[in-house]
Amino acid sequence: MESIKYYDLTLSQDVMYFALKYSPKKNIVNIGTALWIEEEVNVDLLEQAIYKTIWRVDALRLRLKKIDGVIKQYVSTEEPKKVNIVDFTNLSKKQIDDKLTGWTGTSFKYKNAELYDITIIKTARIIKAKNNLTGIYVKVNHVAMDAWGLTVFIKDVMDVYAAMIDNKELPEAPAPFIPLIEADLAYKNSKRFNRDEEFWKEYFNKVPNYATIDENYLGKKYRATSLRFKSKLKVITLEREKVEKITSFCKENRLSPQSVFLLGSQLYFYKLNNTDESLVNNVLARRSTVASKKAGGMLINILELVVKCPHDLSFLDACNKIMIDQAKLFRHGDYPYQQVMDYLQKKVGIRSGNFTDLSFTYQAAKVGSENMLKARVQNYSNGSSGIPVYLTIIDVLGTGNLDFMFEYNLAMASEEIVDKLYSQMIKSIEIGIASPNKTLREIISEI
């Protein structure tokens, strides 16, 4: 019998396990997503395809176990957890969404247990759909899988299903996650880790300015950690025509769309706080290699990015500055977020607290399967968040639209604040791409 090999948690996984361990709401690390297929499917074959993909994606079979007081992880070789099949043909789409939101908000048993749930959902015909919708709902623990890893899983299910329907050989399997775990663990004791640590200490030689999302906190040095975690998800879709204008501007000026959206978000903070400096939790995918792009698993890190753009900078110059500043941080992007936070909190003389109200993700991962059925992706809130606003910008299926997913803590933000942040963000970007030489001061006066 093959012996089980145990691994420490990686630095990326440590961030999520820290939240899991210390948050009273254990659902805070749940990710819930449904792929709604708008074509007729063979449910039996789809179920078989899911089982095959579970075996092909090692990260989905990770389990956590405490050994000598330390949490370790290993890949289970047991038969995959049963895929549930439910018939919701008598429910409305809203009733189904409410159920899936409830599932996403239900905590996992996270020790010595599977870190995922998968359900196939049969529904009645929904307005505008020619066929009955079939849903694949996946809930994963963020310690084991991030959003990119989830798209790897969904893409492989579609590819395997297509091969089985056509009676063809199965496609190449996703890249294994275990070698990436081993590389991350080697980094912990490397010279590069020490160099990165020195970089971050120098970067935060001065404690960053706190720019609040809420006028009630203006002038504060930091935001105290809240013990209230209840949150709500609001999704706002930016139409393809507007996305295309922004994309064209980025191509013409060799800019990353992420830097443009980041600047737009921070101009809200600049205006509210009367400042030209703010801090944002910039989520980094850490998927720069081919193997990491094709693997499941959890690889993200959170970078504390200081966005410092003097008001006399033009919109174009500010976008370029943010892109350059990001690139500098990305070179040191493996260094753990939690240790940066510990350093900052110690410097200020506090045990806990945050220096930003916004986490920002521009999610570039797409399902991108040539075998993709006509479908749409829907994300569900787990109902818990430890920060005021977590913004994810995403277009998983390559529709051309962009979904702005705002998960906001009800004790620290509101729908009104989210709406204002979004409207000022998009308005400032539209002004900037129409007149790239306008200064930030001029743009701020117009939003």
N, C-alpha and C positions, 0 to 999 in steps of 0.2 A: 504493500500500500504506500502510495506517494505521500511523503510528509508535507505538512502545510508550511509554507514560507510566510513569515510575518514581516511587515514593514512598518516603520514609523510613519506618522502622518507627515506629508510634505508641508512646506511653509505656506503654500496656498491653502491647503486643507486646514491648517492650524487656525487660519482666520475664521473659517466657518465653524470649526469645532469650538472655538472660543465663544462664539455667539450661541452655539447649541448648549454648551456647558453652563454658561452664566445667565442666559436669558430665562426668565420664568416661563416664557412662551416657547416651547420646543418646536412649534410649527414655523418658527422664524426662518428656518433653513429649508423649508419646503419649496420646491418649484413645481407648478402644475401647468401642463400644456395639453391642448387637444388639437389633433389634426382632423379637420372635418372634410371628409372626402365626398365630393359632389357627383360621383359616378357610382354605378352599380358595382359592388365588389362581392367576391366569393369570401364570405366570412370565415369558413372553415380553413381555406388556404391562407387567409390573412392571419388567422391565429397561429397556424404552423410557421408562417414567415416570422412572426414576432418571436416565437420560441427559438428559431434558428438564429435570429439576430442577437438574442440575449446571450447565446453561446459564443457569438462572434465579437461581442463587445465586452471585454473583460472588466471594464470599469463598472458596468452595471451589476456585476456579481461581487463587487467589493463588500466586505462585512467588517464591522468594528468589534474588537474584543479587548478587554482590559487584561493585561498580563503584568503581574508584579506592580500593579498600581498605575501602569502606563497604557494609554489607548494605542493599540496596534491595528493594522488592517491586513486583510488577506483576501485572496480570490476564492470564492466558494466553488467547489466542484459538484455540489449537490444539484439535483434536478431543479430547473428554474421554477420560481414561484408561479402558481397558477394564474393564467390570464383570465380575468373575469369577463363574462359576456352578459350584458344587460339589455333588456328590451324597454326602451323609453318611448315607444311609438305613441303612447297615450299622453305624453307630456308635451307641453309647449317648449319652445327653445329657451324661453326665460326660466321655466321651471328646471330644465336640464342645466342651464348655466348656474342656477342657484345651488343645485346638487353638487356640481363640480367645484364650485367655490367652497362649499362645505367640506368636500373631500380634501381639497388642497390645504384647508385650515386645520385638518386633523393630524395630530403629531404621529410620527413614526415611533415604533420601538427601535432604537438605534444601536443597541448592543446585541451581538450574536444574532442578527436578523437581517433580512433583505432590506436594502435601502431604496426600494422602488415599489410602486404599484402600477399595473397596467390593466386597462379596461377597454374592451371593444363595446361601443355603444350603437345600438340600432335605434333609429329615430323615424318618425313619419316625415313626409315631404314638407320641406320648409319653403316659404315664399321665395321665389326667384330660382329655386333649385329644380332641375328637371327630374331628378331622381331622389329617392330617400337618402338622407345623409347617413353616412357611417362614420362614427368618431373613434379615433384612437386616443384615449386619454392616458397620459403618462405623468406620474408624480415621482419625483426623485428627491433624495436628500442631497443638499448642496455640497456636503462634505465629499460625496462620491462623484457628483456630476455638475457641470455648469451648463449654461444655455447652449454654448457651442457644442459641447459633448452631446447634448440632447438632439441637436440637429443632425449630428453624425448618426445617432441611433435611428432617427426617423427616416433619414435618407436610405440607410441600409435596409430597413423594413420594406420600403418601397421597391428598392432594387431586387431584393430577394423575392418579394411577392411577384414582381413582373417576370422574373426568371421562372418561377414555379408555374405561373399562368401559361407561359409559352413553352414549358417543358424544356428549358435551356439550362446550361450549367450555371451554377451560382456565381455571382460576380466576386471579385477579389474582396476579401474581408477588410473591415476597417483596421487601421494600425493599432497595435497593442498599447495599452496605457502603462503597463508595468515598467517597461524601459524608461518611460518619462518619470515615473516615481523614483526609480533608481538614480537617474541623473539629478533630480531635485534634491534628493537626500545627500548626494555627493557634494552638492553646492554648499550645504550647511557647514562643511568643514574645509572650505576652499579659501585660497588667497583672494579670489574674486569676491567672496562674501565679505571679507574684511575690508576690501577696497570700497565695496558698495556701502558698508556701514560708515566709513569715513566720509563718503560723498554726502550721505543723508544728514550726518551731523553738521557738516559744513553748510549744506543747503538750508538747514533750520538753525543756523547759528543765531539768527534773530527769530523770535516767536512770531508766526504769521498773524496778520490782522484778521480778526473775525468779522465777516460780513454776513449779516442776518437776512433771512428770508421774510422775517416778520418785524414790522416797525416797533413792536413792543420790546424788542431786544436790541434796539439801536444803542451803540456805544459800549456794549458788553465786550469783555475780552475773550469769552468762550461761552459755549452753551452747555449748561449742566446736563448730565445724563438723565434722561427721563425714565421713570419706572413704569410708564404707561406705554404700551406697545401697539395698541389697536390701530390698524391702518385700513386704508381703502385704495382701490385701484381705479384710476381714470385713464382711459385711452382716447387720445385725440389723433385723428388721421390727417396728415398733410397730403393734399392731393398731388397726383402725378405731375400736373403742369407746373406747380410751384417747385416740386422736387427737381424736375428737369432743369429749371432755370438755375437753381443752386448748383446742381451737378455740372452744368455747362460753365458756370463761373469758376468752379473749382478746377475744371480741366484747362480752361484758358489761362488760369493763373498758377497752375501746378500746386494746388492746395489740397489738403486733406479735408473732406467734408466735416470730419470730426472737429477740426480746429475752427471752422466757421460756426458750427452749432455751439461749440463751447463758448466762443466769444459772444454769440447771441444770448446765451443763458447768463453769462457774467455781467452783461450790460444792465440786466435787471438789478443785480446786486450793486453795481456801480451807482446807478441812479438812486436806489433806495437808501444806500448807506453813504452817499456823497463821498465816494472813494475812487481810487484807480487801482486798487489791489484787493484781491479776494482769493480764497482758497476753495478748491473743489476736490472731492474724492473722484479722481479720474480712474475708472476701472479699465485695467489692461488685460487683454485676452491671453497674452503669453503664448501665442500660437504662430511663431515666426518660421518654424521648420515644416517641411512637408509631412513628416511623421506626426507632429503635434496637431496639424490641421486635420489629419485623417483619423485621429484618435478620439475616443470618448474621454470621460474623466473630468477632473476639476483642476484647472490650471490658472484661473484668474488671480490677479493681485490688485490691490487698491493703491494707487499712487496719490500722494498729497501734492497736488499741483498748485503752485502759486501763480495766479493769473495777474500779472502786473503790466498794464498797458496804459501809459500816460494819455490823458484826454486829448492831447494835440496830435496823437498818432492817427493816421488815416485808417479807415476800415481795412483796406488791403494790407497795409503794413502790420496792423494788429493781428490779423489772421496769420500772416507769415511769422510773426514773433511767437505766437502761441504754438505753431507747428514746430518751430525750432526748439522752444523751451520743452515741449513734450518729448522731442527726440532725445534731448539730454537726459531726461528722467527715464525714458524707455531703456537706455543703456544700463541703468541700475534698477530695472524694474522687477528683478527677482527678489530683492531684499524685502523681508516681510513687513507688511503694513502695521501689524500689531506692535512690532518693535519700534517703528517710527513714532507711533502714537504714545508708547510708553516713554520714549525719550522726550517728546514734547510735553506730556503731562508732568513729568518729573521736573522739567525746566521751569514750568509755570508754578509748580508746587501743589498740584492737585492729584487726586487718586483716579479721577475719571472726568470726562468732559470731552466735548467735540469743538473743533475749530472751524467747522463748516456746516452748513445746513443742506448741502446738495451733494448727492452722489450721481455721477454721470457716466452712462455707458452708451457708446455708439457701437452697436452690434453688427459686425460685418458678415457674420456667418449666415450662409443660405443653404437650404436643403439641396438645391441645385442638382436634382436627379433628372436624367433624361427620361426616366421611367415614371416621373411624377404624375400622378393622376390629378385631375382638376380638383383642387382642394384649397382650404384656407386654414391658417393657424390661429388659435385663440389661446391667450394666456389667462390664467386665473390667479387671483390674489390669495395669499395664505393668511391674510388678515393681520399680520404683525410686521412691524418695522421699528428699528431703533433710531432711525434718523428722520428728520423732518420730511425730506423729499428725495426719492430715488427715481431718477429719470433714465429710462432705457429707450433708445431710438433704434428701431428695428424694421427690417423688411425680409423676413425669413424666406418667403417664397418668390422674391424677386418680382413683385407686382408693379413696382414703380412708385407706389405710395410709400409713405413712411409713417409707421405708428409710433407716437410719442406716449409711452407708458409711464404714467406718474403714479408711483406707490407713495402715498403720503400718510404720515403719522397724524392721527386726528387730534392729538394733544398738542402738536407743535406746528401744524399747518392746517390749511382748509382748502376746500374746492375753489373758493374765491382767489386764494393766493396762487394756486396751481393755474387757474385760468389766466390770471394776470401775468404770471411768469411766462406762460406759453405765448400769449398774444404779444407781449413786449419783445420776447425772444425772436419770434418770426418777423415782426414788424421791423426790428433793427436789422435783421439779415436782409430783408427785402430792400430797405433803404440803402444798405451797404453795397449790395451787388448792383443796384441801379446807379449808385454814385460811389465807386470804390475809393475816391480821393477825399470824400467827406471825412471830417475828423470824428472821433468818438464823441467829443463834446457836442458837435452838431447833431449827431444821431441821437444822443441821450436827450437832447432838448426836444426832439420830435416824437419820442415814444411815450 
